[in-house]
Amino acid sequence: MNARFFPDRDQPFVTVAEASVRRKLRAHGPELMMVEVFFESGGVAPEHAHPHEQATVCLEGRFEFTVEGRTEPMAAGDSVHVPGGVPHSVRCLERGRMLDAFTPPREDFLR
């Protein structure tokens, strides 16, 4: 892979949860991936874990983000770190967007 630019028009939406949660790949390389996640109010990313380290920043909206059973509110500008293998989930309280960074990249998102 040698792509350097990822125009928005070339990145399709992927529905994650019955159209209330959609994601769009933003950029990726051999060691890092960024994914923008769009939530409608009430949208949920149910508890899950993956081996990838994750950092997330809230771009807009209001959320409840849970990591290892601890729930904290998130709003624009707030961020969270999730170590690989740690259970986490998110619930959208007010329509918004989050930007996730993963290392290594989520190969499952590239299929």
C-alpha positions, 0 to 999 in steps of 0.5 A: 500500500502506498496511498498518501491521500484519502479524498472524502469522496473516495471513502464510502460509509459503512453502516455499523449499527442499523444506520444509527452508527456509520463509519468512514475510513479516513487514512491508514498506513502500515502502522496506523489507521484513522476512522471517523464514526458518525452517531445519531442520538441513541446510537450505540457501539456495544461493548467489544474488545480488539487487540488494537490500541485505540485513541478517540477524540470527540469531534462533536456531540455528547457521548457516554464512553465506557472503558473497563466498566468505568463510564465517563461523559465525552463532548467535543475536544474530549479524548480517551485511550483504550489499550488493546484487548480492553472492553469498551463501548459508547452511547450517543446522547446527542448526534455527533462524530468521533475520530478513532486512531488504531495501531496497528490498523484494523485489517477487518475495516479494510475488507 
